[in-house]
Structure formats: structure tokens, C-alpha cells
């Protein structure tokens, strides 16, 4: 882990908030409005402001996103993660990270109808919707 300032006594007041939803549901916008630093797997594909998606690197993107969340929590900082996270096991990975660092964990489901800014094809969005699994205790945001 990178060096950072950590609070004495190991008491952390940090939180990890996962904003999940289908492409175009408002995840990124809601996360940015939270006032927390925001990370999303799509950031991995953004180079000098240009989005260059490569489906062969999607696993790398999600690992990078989780590592970024861990770095923030390690330093006692809160973070918002904005990813589709359509399945419970994907949400559970972030729950585990929050637990590892003693951070509060919240899940916010975004279900707005906005422009799909990364051009995810409709067929892919339909498949994501079909595999959607609920996570208990999640907050709903329209």
C-alpha cells in the first residue's frame, strides 16, 4: 500500500458507498453528487480524457477499481464506487473490502433513464438486466 496519513488508534470513520445500476442509470452522476471521491471500472479505460474500452481488459479494470477503493480505505478516506455490479457476488466483493478496513458499507441502486454515455449496446444492457440480483438493504435512487 502507498504511504498515507492514518488516524491514531486504528479508528476509522470511512465508508464505501457502492452505486450500482445498468448503463445509463445515473450511477456516476449520483456518486459525484455524494461529495466523495469516485472510482469506477470505466476510469481504467480513460486515457488523457479519451475512453478506450477493451473488453479483454475488463477483469483488469475491476481489479484496479477494487485496489483504488482499498487504497482510500487504508488511508481512512471514504470512497464512492460506481459500477454496474449486477450480481450479488460483485457487491459482496466490495462488502468484504469495507469489512477489511472497518468502513461502513452502503449500496445505492440507481434506476434513472439517462444517456448511456459509453455506448453499451442495447443487447448487452438487456443481458445485464436479466441477470440482476438484489442485495438486501440497498437504497433505491431514481
Secondary structure, DSSP 8 states (H G I E B T S, - for coil): -------GGG----EEEEEE-STTSSHHHHHHHTTS-EE-HHHHTEETTEE---GGGHHHHHHHHHHHHHHHHHTT--EEEE----SHHHHHHHHHHHHHTT-EEEEEEE------TT---HHHHHHHHHT----TT-EEE-
